[in-house]
Amino acid sequence: MPDEKKPERRKIAATDTMKKIMADYFYEMDGAAKTGSAKIAWCTSVGPAELLRAMGFLVHFPENHGAMLGATRMATDLIPHANAVGYSPDICSYLTSDVGAYIKGVTPLSKAYPGIESVPKPDVLVFNTNQCRDVQDWFDWYARELNVPIVGVHTHRGVGDVTDAHIDSVARQMENLVPTLEEVSGNKFDFTRLQETVAESLETSRLWKKVLDTASTVPSPLTFFDGTIHMGPAVVLRGTKTANEYYRLLLAELEGRVRDGVAAVNGEAHRLYWEGMPIWGKLRDLSMLFASLKTCVVASTYCNSWIFEAFDPEDPFRSMARAYTELFIVRSDASKEEYIKRMCGFFKVDGIFYHDAKTCPSNSNSRYRMPQRLREALGIPFVTVNGDLNDLRCYSEEQARTQIEAFVEGIAEK
């Protein structure tokens, strides 16, 4: 059973710097939208952001906005407005909460950043279906609603080994985006600038991986819940020096924690791997629950999804194609299982937590017996909790608490 005393939450000192960086990012975008000082592209979170930055666009990520709607618990009230215009309650709740927010004319940005009244209107929409088909439908809706051009990349699904055929196909599609982006931006494509941006993104990936890898230490200096906060620059600012400067700062702090034996969870006794999407509106509560059980969720597939080690500035289009096709969500179950095996070994975990997200089947890997296969292969237990990334109507806090407490108790007894 959890301790009666409220567990201590160890704040990462670099958090204040990150908040300033994120504020600057949103205010720059808002200023450009109001003055027309720069063109704005909307991009899916693992879309070709490097190409957009190289073409001079400021880049907005609607999935980041969707996560903010979930974290602020606005999403559940907004989803029905998207349902009312024809979107099923069973599809991506990032999509439905974001569309609902547009319909109602609200955004969590207004509260977090005074003076920002709405998300920035796009000049072009750019998607990559490597996550799911929903992102294309999402952007299609805005293309019609806002009367702006839309272009995108259609990625292969269920990929085992990533082959030259996969890479050739995706690279050509990325190259074919250039004429539209030149027309919208008014800038000619600059190959050297793309190389520079890809080089910065590669450095972002390397630094972010080093940050997350510090959790392989026992005790871990950070948790999955910390990762969901500090991944912000890796998502919205990859390809910039700002992101890399921040991760050097964060890495230095975490390495200091490792040297000093500072644990993110006091008295760390158990270590878990989180597989699946965050439950955005309950992350703080879950963080406190796990801490009270002296359990550190040390790693996740989700936070590692913004590590793109295949980037190569010498061959930007093909390396972007490889990086965005090697993504976990794109791969076959066999490839995913091998990845999780490596992660569980590296991070020395005692069990796996699966989040079965109601509206995100592409990122729910508990439905086709993967947990049982991995339990047989690794000899470690698992628990599956039903919920959703944004729609809290799909999540039972009491049931989840009971499941988690029983799971950790079982690990302790074993």
C-alpha positions as CSV (number, residue, x, y, z in Angstrom):
1,M,0.0,0.0,0.0
2,P,1.2,3.6,-0.6
3,D,2.8,5.5,2.2
4,E,0.5,7.9,4.1
5,K,3.0,10.7,3.8
6,K,2.7,12.7,0.6
7,P,5.7,11.8,-1.6
8,E,8.2,14.5,-2.4
9,R,8.4,15.7,-6.0
10,R,12.0,16.6,-7.0
11,K,11.9,19.6,-9.3
12,I,14.4,19.7,-12.1
13,A,16.1,23.2,-11.9
14,A,16.2,23.5,-15.7
15,T,12.4,23.5,-15.9
16,D,12.3,27.3,-15.5
17,T,14.6,27.7,-18.5
18,M,12.5,25.3,-20.5
19,K,9.3,27.3,-19.7
20,K,11.0,30.5,-20.9
21,I,12.0,28.7,-24.2
22,M,8.5,27.4,-24.8
23,A,7.0,30.8,-24.0
24,D,9.4,32.5,-26.5
25,Y,8.4,29.9,-29.1
26,F,4.7,30.5,-28.8
27,Y,5.1,34.3,-28.6
28,E,7.2,34.4,-31.7
29,M,4.6,32.3,-33.6
30,D,1.8,34.6,-32.3
31,G,3.7,37.7,-33.3
32,A,4.3,36.4,-36.8
33,A,0.7,35.4,-37.2
34,K,-0.5,38.9,-36.2
35,T,2.1,40.9,-38.3
36,G,2.7,38.6,-41.2
37,S,6.5,38.8,-40.5
38,A,7.0,35.1,-41.3
39,K,5.1,32.3,-42.9
40,I,3.7,29.6,-40.7
41,A,3.5,25.9,-41.4
42,W,1.5,23.4,-39.4
43,C,3.3,20.1,-39.2
44,T,2.5,16.7,-37.7
45,S,4.8,16.0,-34.8
46,V,7.0,13.6,-36.6
47,G,6.6,15.2,-40.0
48,P,9.4,16.9,-42.1
49,A,9.9,19.9,-39.7
50,E,13.6,20.2,-40.8
51,L,12.5,20.9,-44.4
52,L,10.0,23.5,-43.2
53,R,12.5,25.3,-41.1
54,A,15.0,25.3,-43.9
55,M,12.4,27.0,-46.1
56,G,12.0,29.8,-43.6
57,F,8.7,28.7,-42.0
58,L,7.9,29.0,-38.3
59,V,6.4,25.6,-37.4
60,H,3.3,24.9,-35.3
61,F,2.5,21.4,-34.2
62,P,-1.3,20.7,-33.6
63,E,-0.5,17.5,-31.7
64,N,1.4,19.6,-29.2
65,H,-1.7,21.8,-28.9
66,G,-3.7,18.6,-28.4
67,A,-1.5,17.5,-25.6
68,M,-1.9,20.8,-23.9
69,L,-5.7,20.5,-24.2
70,G,-5.3,17.1,-22.5
71,A,-2.9,18.2,-19.8
72,T,-5.1,21.2,-18.9
73,R,-8.2,18.9,-18.8
74,M,-10.0,21.1,-21.4
75,A,-10.2,18.3,-23.9
76,T,-13.1,16.2,-22.4
77,D,-15.5,19.2,-22.7
78,L,-14.4,20.1,-26.2
79,I,-14.5,16.7,-27.9
80,P,-18.3,16.6,-28.1
81,H,-18.2,19.7,-30.3
82,A,-16.1,17.8,-32.9
83,N,-18.4,14.8,-32.5
84,A,-21.4,17.1,-33.3
85,V,-19.9,18.0,-36.8
86,G,-19.4,14.4,-37.7
87,Y,-16.2,13.1,-36.1
88,S,-16.6,9.8,-34.2
89,P,-15.8,9.7,-30.5
90,D,-13.7,6.7,-31.3
91,I,-11.1,8.5,-33.4
92,C,-8.0,10.3,-32.1
93,S,-8.9,12.6,-29.2
94,Y,-6.1,14.9,-30.2
95,L,-8.0,15.5,-33.4
96,T,-11.4,15.9,-31.8
97,S,-10.3,18.1,-28.9
98,D,-8.3,20.4,-31.2
99,V,-11.1,20.7,-33.7
100,G,-13.5,21.2,-30.8
101,A,-11.3,24.0,-29.4
102,Y,-11.3,25.7,-32.8
103,I,-15.1,25.4,-33.0
104,K,-15.4,27.0,-29.6
105,G,-12.7,29.6,-30.1
106,V,-10.6,28.6,-27.1
107,T,-7.0,27.5,-26.4
108,P,-5.0,26.8,-23.3
109,L,-2.3,29.1,-24.8
110,S,-4.4,32.1,-23.7
111,K,-4.1,31.2,-20.0
112,A,-0.5,30.1,-20.2
113,Y,0.7,33.1,-22.3
114,P,-1.2,36.3,-21.8
115,G,-1.9,38.1,-25.1
116,I,-2.2,35.0,-27.2
117,E,-5.8,34.6,-28.3
118,S,-5.7,31.7,-30.6
119,V,-3.4,29.3,-32.3
120,P,-1.6,30.8,-35.4
121,K,-3.4,30.5,-38.7
122,P,-1.3,28.4,-41.1
123,D,-0.1,29.4,-44.5
124,V,0.4,25.7,-45.4
125,L,-0.4,22.3,-43.8
126,V,2.1,19.5,-44.0
127,F,1.4,16.0,-42.7
128,N,3.2,12.6,-42.5
129,T,1.0,9.6,-42.0
130,N,3.7,7.6,-40.2
131,Q,1.7,7.9,-37.0
132,C,-1.8,7.2,-38.3
133,R,-4.3,8.2,-41.0
134,D,-6.0,10.5,-38.5
135,V,-3.4,13.2,-38.9
136,Q,-4.3,13.5,-42.6
137,D,-8.0,13.8,-41.9
138,W,-7.3,16.3,-39.2
139,F,-5.3,18.5,-41.5
140,D,-7.7,18.0,-44.4
141,W,-10.4,19.5,-42.2
142,Y,-8.4,22.7,-41.5
143,A,-7.4,22.9,-45.2
144,R,-11.1,23.2,-46.1
145,E,-12.0,25.3,-43.1
146,L,-9.2,27.8,-43.5
147,N,-8.8,27.5,-47.3
148,V,-5.0,26.9,-47.2
149,P,-2.9,24.4,-49.2
150,I,-2.1,21.0,-47.8
151,V,0.7,18.6,-48.8
152,G,2.0,15.5,-47.2
153,V,3.9,12.2,-47.0
154,H,2.3,8.8,-47.0
155,T,4.4,6.4,-45.0
156,H,4.5,2.6,-45.1
157,R,2.9,0.8,-42.1
158,G,3.8,-2.5,-40.3
159,V,7.4,-2.3,-41.5
160,G,9.9,-5.0,-40.5
161,D,13.3,-4.2,-41.9
162,V,13.5,-0.7,-43.4
163,T,14.6,-1.1,-47.0
164,D,15.9,1.1,-49.8
165,A,12.5,0.8,-51.4
166,H,10.8,2.3,-48.3
167,I,13.4,5.1,-48.1
168,D,13.3,5.9,-51.9
169,S,9.5,6.2,-51.7
170,V,9.4,8.5,-48.7
171,A,12.4,10.6,-49.8
172,R,10.8,11.3,-53.2
173,Q,7.6,12.4,-51.5
174,M,9.6,14.8,-49.3
175,E,11.4,16.2,-52.3
176,N,8.0,16.7,-54.0
177,L,6.9,19.0,-51.2
178,V,9.5,21.6,-52.3
179,P,7.7,23.3,-55.1
180,T,4.6,24.0,-53.0
181,L,6.7,25.2,-50.1
182,E,8.7,27.5,-52.4
183,E,5.4,29.0,-53.7
184,V,3.9,29.5,-50.2
185,S,7.1,30.8,-48.5
186,G,8.4,32.9,-51.4
187,N,11.8,31.4,-50.7
188,K,13.9,29.2,-53.0
189,F,14.9,25.9,-51.6
190,D,18.5,26.0,-50.2
191,F,20.1,22.6,-49.9
192,T,22.9,23.9,-47.7
193,R,20.3,25.3,-45.3
194,L,18.5,22.0,-45.1
195,Q,21.8,20.3,-44.3
196,E,22.4,22.7,-41.5
197,T,18.9,22.2,-40.1
198,V,19.2,18.4,-40.3
199,A,22.6,18.6,-38.5
200,E,20.9,20.6,-35.7
201,S,18.1,18.0,-35.5
202,L,20.7,15.2,-35.3
203,E,22.3,17.0,-32.3
204,T,18.9,17.4,-30.7
205,S,18.3,13.7,-31.0
206,R,21.7,12.8,-29.6
207,L,21.3,15.1,-26.6
208,W,17.7,14.1,-25.9
209,K,18.8,10.4,-26.0
210,K,21.6,11.1,-23.5
211,V,19.0,12.9,-21.3
212,L,16.7,9.9,-21.3
213,D,19.5,7.4,-21.0
214,T,20.5,8.8,-17.6
215,A,17.5,6.9,-16.3
216,S,19.4,3.7,-16.8
217,T,21.2,4.6,-13.6
218,V,20.0,3.1,-10.3
219,P,18.4,5.1,-8.8
220,S,17.1,7.0,-11.7
221,P,17.6,10.8,-11.8
222,L,14.3,11.4,-13.8
223,T,11.0,9.7,-14.5
224,F,8.8,9.2,-17.5
225,F,6.6,12.0,-16.1
226,D,9.6,14.4,-16.2
227,G,10.2,13.2,-19.8
228,T,6.8,14.2,-21.0
229,I,7.5,17.8,-19.8
230,H,11.0,18.1,-21.0
231,M,10.4,16.6,-24.4
232,G,8.8,19.9,-25.5
233,P,11.9,21.4,-27.2
234,A,12.6,18.1,-28.9
235,V,9.1,18.1,-30.4
236,V,8.6,21.8,-31.4
237,L,12.1,23.1,-31.7
238,R,14.2,20.3,-33.1
239,G,16.4,21.7,-35.8
240,T,17.3,24.8,-33.8
241,K,20.3,25.8,-31.7
242,T,17.9,26.8,-28.9
243,A,16.8,23.2,-28.3
244,N,20.3,22.0,-28.2
245,E,21.5,24.6,-25.8
246,Y,18.6,23.6,-23.5
247,Y,19.4,19.9,-23.6
248,R,23.0,20.5,-22.8
249,L,21.8,22.4,-19.7
250,L,19.4,19.7,-18.7
251,L,21.9,16.9,-19.3
252,A,24.5,18.6,-17.1
253,E,22.0,18.7,-14.3
254,L,21.0,15.1,-14.6
255,E,24.5,13.9,-14.8
256,G,25.1,15.8,-11.6
257,R,22.2,14.0,-10.0
258,V,23.8,10.7,-11.2
259,R,27.1,11.6,-9.6
260,D,25.5,12.5,-6.3
261,G,23.1,9.6,-6.2
262,V,20.0,11.9,-6.3
263,A,16.9,9.8,-7.0
264,A,13.8,11.2,-8.8
265,V,11.7,8.9,-6.6
266,N,12.8,8.8,-3.0
267,G,13.6,5.2,-1.9
268,E,13.3,3.9,-5.4
269,A,12.5,0.2,-5.0
270,H,10.8,-0.7,-8.3
271,R,11.4,0.3,-12.0
272,L,8.8,0.3,-14.7
273,Y,8.6,0.8,-18.5
274,W,5.6,2.8,-19.8
275,E,4.3,1.6,-23.2
276,G,1.8,3.7,-25.0
277,M,0.5,7.3,-24.9
278,P,0.5,9.5,-21.8
279,I,-2.8,10.0,-20.0
280,W,-2.3,13.7,-20.2
281,G,-4.9,14.9,-17.8
282,K,-3.7,12.5,-15.1
283,L,0.1,12.6,-15.3
284,R,0.6,14.5,-12.1
285,D,-1.7,12.2,-10.2
286,L,-0.1,9.1,-11.6
287,S,3.4,10.5,-10.9
288,M,2.4,11.0,-7.2
289,L,0.9,7.6,-7.0
290,F,3.9,5.8,-8.3
291,A,6.2,7.9,-6.1
292,S,4.1,6.9,-3.1
293,L,4.7,3.3,-4.1
294,K,8.5,3.9,-4.3
295,T,8.2,3.0,-8.0
296,C,10.0,4.9,-10.7
297,V,8.7,4.8,-14.3
298,V,12.1,5.1,-15.8
299,A,11.5,4.9,-19.5
300,S,8.9,4.8,-22.3
301,T,8.4,4.3,-26.0
302,Y,6.7,7.6,-26.2
303,C,9.5,9.9,-25.0
304,N,12.0,8.0,-27.1
305,S,9.9,8.6,-30.2
306,W,11.7,11.9,-30.8
307,I,15.2,10.3,-31.2
308,F,16.2,10.3,-34.8
309,E,19.7,9.0,-35.0
310,A,19.5,8.2,-38.7
311,F,19.6,11.9,-39.6
312,D,22.6,12.6,-41.9
313,P,23.4,16.2,-43.1
314,E,25.3,14.8,-46.1
315,D,22.1,13.1,-47.4
316,P,19.2,15.0,-45.8
317,F,16.2,13.8,-47.8
318,R,17.1,10.1,-47.6
319,S,18.2,10.3,-44.0
320,M,14.9,12.1,-43.0
321,A,13.0,9.4,-44.9
322,R,14.9,6.7,-43.0
323,A,14.5,8.4,-39.6
324,Y,10.8,9.0,-40.0
325,T,10.2,5.4,-41.3
326,E,12.2,3.7,-38.5
327,L,9.8,5.3,-36.0
328,F,8.4,2.7,-33.5
329,I,4.8,3.3,-34.4
330,V,5.5,2.4,-38.1
331,R,7.1,-0.9,-37.4
332,S,5.9,-4.5,-37.3
333,D,5.0,-6.2,-34.0
334,A,8.1,-8.3,-34.2
335,S,10.3,-5.2,-34.6
336,K,8.4,-3.4,-31.7
337,E,8.9,-6.4,-29.4
338,E,12.7,-6.5,-30.1
339,Y,12.8,-2.8,-29.3
340,I,11.0,-3.1,-26.0
341,K,13.2,-6.1,-25.0
342,R,16.3,-3.9,-25.5
343,M,14.8,-1.0,-23.6
344,C,13.7,-3.2,-20.7
345,G,17.2,-4.6,-20.4
346,F,19.0,-1.3,-20.7
347,F,16.8,0.4,-18.2
348,K,16.7,-2.6,-15.8
349,V,12.9,-2.6,-15.4
350,D,10.9,-4.9,-13.1
351,G,7.7,-4.7,-15.1
352,I,5.8,-3.0,-18.0
353,F,2.9,-0.7,-17.8
354,Y,0.7,-0.7,-20.9
355,H,-1.7,2.1,-21.5
356,D,-4.5,1.0,-23.8
357,A,-5.7,4.4,-25.2
358,K,-9.3,4.1,-26.4
359,T,-8.9,6.6,-29.3
360,C,-5.3,5.7,-30.2
361,P,-5.1,2.1,-31.5
362,S,-1.9,2.8,-33.4
363,N,-0.1,3.6,-30.2
364,S,-1.8,0.9,-28.0
365,N,0.2,-2.3,-28.2
366,S,-1.7,-4.4,-25.6
367,R,-4.5,-5.6,-27.9
368,Y,-2.8,-8.4,-29.9
369,R,-1.1,-10.4,-27.1
370,M,2.2,-8.5,-27.2
371,P,2.3,-8.2,-23.4
372,Q,2.0,-11.9,-23.0
373,R,4.7,-12.6,-25.5
374,L,7.1,-10.2,-23.9
375,R,6.3,-11.6,-20.4
376,E,7.2,-15.0,-21.7
377,A,10.4,-13.7,-23.3
378,L,11.6,-11.4,-20.5
379,G,10.1,-13.1,-17.4
380,I,8.8,-9.8,-16.1
381,P,5.1,-9.0,-15.3
382,F,2.8,-6.4,-16.9
383,V,-0.3,-4.5,-16.2
384,T,-2.7,-3.0,-18.7
385,V,-4.7,0.1,-17.8
386,N,-7.5,1.4,-20.0
387,G,-7.7,5.1,-20.6
388,D,-7.1,7.7,-23.3
389,L,-4.6,10.4,-24.1
390,N,-7.2,13.2,-23.8
391,D,-10.7,11.8,-23.2
392,L,-10.9,11.3,-19.5
393,R,-14.4,9.7,-19.8
394,C,-12.4,6.6,-20.9
395,Y,-10.4,6.5,-17.7
396,S,-11.4,5.2,-14.3
397,E,-9.1,6.7,-11.6
398,E,-10.3,4.3,-8.9
399,Q,-9.8,1.2,-11.1
400,A,-6.4,2.4,-12.3
401,R,-5.2,3.0,-8.8
402,T,-6.3,-0.5,-7.7
403,Q,-4.6,-2.1,-10.6
404,I,-1.4,-0.2,-10.1
405,E,-1.2,-0.8,-6.4
406,A,-1.9,-4.5,-6.8
407,F,0.7,-4.7,-9.6
408,V,3.5,-3.1,-7.6
409,E,2.6,-5.2,-4.6
410,G,3.0,-8.3,-6.7
411,I,6.4,-7.1,-7.9
412,A,7.5,-6.5,-4.3
413,E,6.4,-9.9,-3.3
414,K,8.2,-11.5,-6.2
